[in-house]
Each structure stands twice: as C-alpha cells, then as structure tokens.
Amino acid sequence: MNGATKHSAYLREATWLGVPEVQKLLALLSPDGEETRCVGGCVRDTLAGSVASNADSDLEVDMATTLTPDAVMNILENAGIRVVATGLAYGTVTAIFPTDAAAPSGGSKKYEITTLRHDIKGDGRHAEVMFGRDWHIDAARRDLTINAIYVDRYGAIFDPTESGIADVAAGRVRFIGEPAQRIKEDYLRILRFVRFYFQISPDTTPDAPTVEAIKAAVPHIAQLSGERRQDEFLKILGLDEADNAVRFIDEMGALHVTLGVDGNWQHTRLSALLGFAGSASAHADRLLRLAALMPDTAAADAVAAALRLSRQRAQRLHKAVDHPGVDLMRRPTYWLHYNGAATVRDQSLMACASGNITDTDAKNLLALADSWAPRLFPLGGADMAALGVKHGPQMGAMLGALETWWVENGFPSDSALHDELARRVSVKCDPPT
C-alpha cells in the first residue's frame, strides 16, 4: 500500500473529525494493514477556513479506504452499523447512523466510503474503475488538487499531489494534470471547476489552458443526465458569486447546453436578486435564482423538463416567473389568498428584481406574507342551491365572483357575504323593466 507522504500539518482541532461516528468509522475501517481517511470538501474547506471551528455533525464527511467495498460492508454490518451499497460499481457504500428526527439531516447521518481506485475506461459520462491500494493513484484520478487532500483519524494530513495544500492556501483552483484529460474523464467537471473557482478565487482569471479545455469540451455537457446537470448548476446558483459564475458559463458557450435549451438569459435580473439586503436575501434561494434567469414561462418549463426538476420544483419555477408585477402591491390580499404566501414571497422578489416594484415594496410584501393567515371561503354550492341557483357553470361563475368580492372587500362577515349572495341572486332573477 502506497500511503502517500504525510504532511507536517494536522487538523486535530477540526470538530467534525472528533465526532464519535467519524472516529468510530475511521477506527473500524483501519484494521492492521488497511487504512481509511477523510477526503474532499470537509478537508478542503477546513484548510481554507470556511468551516466554523464548532461545525457539528451536519457537515458532509466523505472517506476513502484501502478496503474493498465487500470488506467495508462486512465490517460495518458486524459492528451493527447500517450500510447501503449506494455505488458498488464505483466502490462506494454509505454508512448510516440514526440522529434526532428534527435535525437538518432528517433523522439520519450518512457517510460515503469509497475504495481507492483508478479509472480504466470512460466516455465522459460513465467510467469503468479498478479498485486499488495506492493513495497517489487515487488522488491522480480526482478532478482538482484541492479535492485530493486526505486526513487520517489522528488529524494527519496527506497531500499526494504535493499541490493541494499550497493551492488551498493560495486560493488557487487547478485541475490535476492536464485540464483537457481531467474534463474528458467526466464532463461534469466543467461545472464543478466553475463552482469551486467562484467559491474560492472569484477575483482571479482562470489560466488559458483551462479555459481552452472548457470551451473545447462544452458540447459534451449535453451527454450528462438532467439530474446531474441540475444538481451541479443549483450548487453554482447557491454561491455568493452566482451571477458572475453564471456569466462565465455563458461566456464559455456552456449555459444553453447546461440548461438544455436556448434562451435570452436574464443576467441582470439575477444580479438584482442577489443584491437584496437583510432578510429579503434569505428568500432568494437557489431555485428562485434559477427563476430569475428565465426570460419567460415557456423557457422555465423547458428548463424544468431538461434538468428533470421534480414536479414541485417545476411548478414553483413557473409560478415565480409568472409574477403579476406591480399588481402585487395594488392587490396584495388578492394574491396572498389565491397564490399563497410562499408563491407571493417568490413573486415579490421576482417583481422587484425585474424593476416592477421597489425594494421597500418587496420587503413590505414579504412581511405581509410572513404574517399571512389563510382564510377559507365560507360559501359553497349548497348555500347557492338553497336560493334556487342551479348546479353548473352559472353556479361556478357566481361562486368565483363572490369569492373575489369577499377577498377584495377585506373578508366581510358571513352574514354580509350571505346578504351579497342574496342580492346577486335577486338581481339575476328579477325580470328587466
């Protein structure tokens, strides 16, 4: 087993490394002659100082091991730990620990454990791998130097590329080896590069070979599944520099390929949405940022289909784009009643980012939405039938008109509503004079 050179630095103070479940896994999966280490974002972000010193067990912690997937599963099952074969073909299994059901993790904490490997064949979308025991070879098949740093259970750091730690310290994002080759192995790495670049070094310019490799490989993004493109693009939209990252993707000619359709993408509106201050910005989540890019509902629907958004996400995207503009301020109660508070929050921010209403208007609408208590329209078909209105389109139209009257008049009492119903029925029935 090639263990890779141990660096002089340590991460002993990283809170996530001391989590009992993490230490238990690292100990169980490091029997004599074998070793398991943490790798990836937990190490990278801790070295970069972007993980709080008191980060708890909600931080994603991935592991790499010299053990085969079958050996990992046997060890964990014998220890009474639930384990799921989530990607056996790629050497990945997932250990699952129960947590508080109210926790952000939703009642369980998962740890992905992947056997050291190297790719022996791939088409830029799927790879055929061979398991191994060499940490240098495992590091070499990863995408970026900053993602190929390992930490053992004692906090010792291993940097097989001998560039990862220095690149993290310098805020430098680089592919391991030749950019074109790394990208060819998995075209999703184009989007991953963009995400990490604008997360870590947004104020610098990517080197020319990387830019050229990205441009040359852009058409191949279309080979990736909608789900993979969705996942990575939404992560990009979660960045503080999301607008600049998306502009860069567009400048590379990759935005329409990533989203699956051509469109007149609204970069200015996305920038405006990201510019909200205070509590308003908290509502501008990743999906709403995607909505801000959309030129119209037709594009939103096409992107939802191409990225394989869930029905719930697709509906939310459509409604956010289909905002009523300034009418939100003219008739806030109407829209809150018919669209619901969650949709009005989205539409308020979209209307503001589009320049239809002011920042103050948007914040007032958000406050109204936060305090909104839905009301149930108290009339039904039976009330109308009792006054002689026949079932059918006439009854439906009258009910709809009465509900609008009720909303626009500030939800008057039931007796006032019944009086209005009686008046309308009377007018409808009176013969013309």
QUIHUTA-V582898 format. One record per residue. N is the residue number from 1. PSI is psi in degrees with one decimal (NA if undefined). Layout:
BEGIN
<<N | PSI> <N | PSI>>
END
This chain:
BEGIN
<<1 | 123.9> <2 | 108.3> <3 | -8.7> <4 | 150.3> <5 | 131.2> <6 | 133.6> <7 | 159.1> <8 | -18.5> <9 | 156.1> <10 | 156.4> <11 | 41.5> <12 | -27.9> <13 | -2.3> <14 | 118.3> <15 | -39.7> <16 | -28.5> <17 | -25.7> <18 | -1.1> <19 | 131.1> <20 | -42.1> <21 | -39.2> <22 | -48.0> <23 | -36.9> <24 | -45.0> <25 | -45.8> <26 | -37.1> <27 | -47.2> <28 | -38.4> <29 | 18.4> <30 | 54.2> <31 | 177.0> <32 | 128.6> <33 | -3.2> <34 | 162.4> <35 | 145.3> <36 | 135.3> <37 | 157.1> <38 | 150.3> <39 | 157.8> <40 | -142.4> <41 | -38.3> <42 | -39.2> <43 | -50.3> <44 | -50.8> <45 | -30.4> <46 | -44.5> <47 | -34.0> <48 | -9.9> <49 | 15.1> <50 | 5.4> <51 | 125.3> <52 | 147.3> <53 | -22.6> <54 | 23.5> <55 | 133.1> <56 | -164.4> <57 | -0.9> <58 | -11.5> <59 | 137.1> <60 | 121.7> <61 | 114.1> <62 | 155.1> <63 | 152.4> <64 | 147.6> <65 | 153.1> <66 | -14.2> <67 | 149.7> <68 | 159.5> <69 | -41.0> <70 | -40.6> <71 | -41.0> <72 | -47.0> <73 | -41.1> <74 | -45.3> <75 | -45.9> <76 | -41.8> <77 | -40.5> <78 | -24.3> <79 | 2.3> <80 | 20.2> <81 | 130.8> <82 | 132.8> <83 | 139.0> <84 | 135.3> <85 | 89.9> <86 | -19.7> <87 | 60.2> <88 | -36.3> <89 | -25.2> <90 | 7.0> <91 | 17.6> <92 | 130.1> <93 | 161.7> <94 | 123.5> <95 | 136.1> <96 | 125.7> <97 | 137.6> <98 | 144.6> <99 | -176.1> <100 | 127.9> <101 | -23.4> <102 | -3.1> <103 | 158.0> <104 | -28.1> <105 | -5.4> <106 | 30.3> <107 | -1.6> <108 | 153.6> <109 | 128.1> <110 | 141.9> <111 | 119.1> <112 | 132.2> <113 | 121.1> <114 | 132.3> <115 | 141.6> <116 | 142.4> <117 | 171.4> <118 | 150.1> <119 | 131.3> <120 | -17.0> <121 | 143.3> <122 | 160.9> <123 | 17.1> <124 | -4.7> <125 | -47.2> <126 | 150.2> <127 | 148.2> <128 | 128.7> <129 | 160.4> <130 | 130.6> <131 | 149.0> <132 | -166.6> <133 | 8.8> <134 | 118.3> <135 | -32.5> <136 | -42.7> <137 | -39.9> <138 | -42.1> <139 | -39.3> <140 | -24.2> <141 | -5.0> <142 | 170.6> <143 | -53.9> <144 | 149.9> <145 | -36.2> <146 | -13.5> <147 | 5.9> <148 | 38.9> <149 | 133.1> <150 | 152.7> <151 | 130.9> <152 | -177.3> <153 | -15.6> <154 | -2.5> <155 | 0.9> <156 | 137.7> <157 | 138.1> <158 | 129.5> <159 | 79.0> <160 | -32.8> <161 | -13.6> <162 | 20.4> <163 | -20.7> <164 | -49.9> <165 | -43.7> <166 | -38.9> <167 | -38.5> <168 | -46.0> <169 | -35.1> <170 | -4.0> <171 | 42.2> <172 | 129.8> <173 | 117.4> <174 | 145.4> <175 | 155.0> <176 | 119.2> <177 | -145.4> <178 | 123.6> <179 | -42.9> <180 | -39.2> <181 | -42.8> <182 | -41.2> <183 | -40.1> <184 | -30.2> <185 | -30.4> <186 | 109.5> <187 | -12.3> <188 | -19.4> <189 | -19.6> <190 | -49.9> <191 | -36.0> <192 | -40.5> <193 | -46.8> <194 | -44.7> <195 | -50.0> <196 | -33.8> <197 | -46.7> <198 | -8.6> <199 | -38.2> <200 | -39.7> <201 | 57.5> <202 | -17.4> <203 | 2.6> <204 | 169.9> <205 | 129.9> <206 | 149.4> <207 | 154.9> <208 | -43.6> <209 | -36.5> <210 | -45.2> <211 | -44.6> <212 | -38.9> <213 | -37.9> <214 | -49.2> <215 | -41.3> <216 | -29.0> <217 | -5.2> <218 | -47.0> <219 | -25.5> <220 | -12.3> <221 | -29.9> <222 | -20.4> <223 | -22.4> <224 | 149.2> <225 | 154.4> <226 | -37.0> <227 | -42.3> <228 | -40.6> <229 | -40.8> <230 | -50.3> <231 | -47.0> <232 | -37.9> <233 | -36.7> <234 | -32.5> <235 | -39.8> <236 | -40.9> <237 | -15.5> <238 | -5.6> <239 | 154.3> <240 | -31.7> <241 | 31.2> <242 | -41.7> <243 | -41.8> <244 | -36.7> <245 | -42.3> <246 | -38.3> <247 | -40.8> <248 | -43.7> <249 | -41.6> <250 | -41.3> <251 | -30.1> <252 | -4.8> <253 | 18.7> <254 | -6.9> <255 | -46.2> <256 | -30.7> <257 | -40.9> <258 | -43.9> <259 | -13.6> <260 | -3.8> <261 | 159.3> <262 | 151.6> <263 | 158.6> <264 | 77.8> <265 | 136.9> <266 | 75.4> <267 | -38.8> <268 | -40.1> <269 | -38.0> <270 | -43.2> <271 | -40.7> <272 | -41.2> <273 | -41.0> <274 | -14.7> <275 | -4.5> <276 | 140.9> <277 | 159.9> <278 | -145.2> <279 | -27.4> <280 | -35.8> <281 | -25.1> <282 | -26.8> <283 | -15.0> <284 | 68.7> <285 | -174.3> <286 | -41.3> <287 | -36.7> <288 | -33.0> <289 | -37.5> <290 | -42.3> <291 | -38.3> <292 | -26.7> <293 | -23.3> <294 | 132.3> <295 | -27.5> <296 | 176.5> <297 | -30.3> <298 | -43.3> <299 | -40.2> <300 | -44.0> <301 | -39.1> <302 | -40.5> <303 | -41.2> <304 | -40.5> <305 | -42.6> <306 | -37.2> <307 | 0.8> <308 | 45.2> <309 | 149.9> <310 | 161.8> <311 | -40.9> <312 | -44.2> <313 | -39.9> <314 | -42.0> <315 | -41.4> <316 | -41.6> <317 | -46.6> <318 | -47.6> <319 | -38.2> <320 | -41.9> <321 | -33.5> <322 | 47.0> <323 | 151.9> <324 | 9.0> <325 | -132.9> <326 | -20.2> <327 | -19.2> <328 | -39.3> <329 | -31.0> <330 | -37.0> <331 | 63.4> <332 | -39.6> <333 | -39.6> <334 | -49.2> <335 | -34.5> <336 | -39.6> <337 | -46.8> <338 | -32.5> <339 | -23.3> <340 | 156.4> <341 | -41.9> <342 | -43.5> <343 | -39.1> <344 | -34.9> <345 | -50.6> <346 | -47.5> <347 | -32.0> <348 | -45.8> <349 | -37.9> <350 | -41.9> <351 | -37.8> <352 | -46.0> <353 | -26.4> <354 | -6.7> <355 | 11.4> <356 | -30.9> <357 | 165.2> <358 | 168.1> <359 | -41.7> <360 | -41.8> <361 | -45.4> <362 | -43.7> <363 | -36.6> <364 | -40.6> <365 | -38.1> <366 | -39.4> <367 | -41.9> <368 | -41.8> <369 | -39.2> <370 | -30.1> <371 | 4.8> <372 | 131.6> <373 | 109.9> <374 | 144.6> <375 | 141.5> <376 | 125.1> <377 | 122.6> <378 | -6.4> <379 | 153.7> <380 | -177.1> <381 | -34.0> <382 | -38.6> <383 | -39.1> <384 | -38.9> <385 | -34.5> <386 | -23.0> <387 | 10.6> <388 | 7.6> <389 | 128.1> <390 | 146.7> <391 | 143.8> <392 | -166.2> <393 | -36.2> <394 | -42.7> <395 | -43.8> <396 | -43.3> <397 | -41.3> <398 | -39.9> <399 | -43.3> <400 | -42.1> <401 | -39.1> <402 | -39.4> <403 | -40.8> <404 | -43.0> <405 | -43.5> <406 | -43.6> <407 | -48.6> <408 | -13.6> <409 | 18.0> <410 | 28.6> <411 | 64.2> <412 | 171.2> <413 | 163.6> <414 | -38.6> <415 | -39.0> <416 | -37.4> <417 | -41.8> <418 | -35.4> <419 | -41.4> <420 | -38.6> <421 | -47.3> <422 | -39.3> <423 | -43.3> <424 | -37.9> <425 | -39.3> <426 | -45.2> <427 | -39.9> <428 | -34.0> <429 | -23.8> <430 | 131.9> <431 | 148.9> <432 | 149.0> <433 | NA>>
END
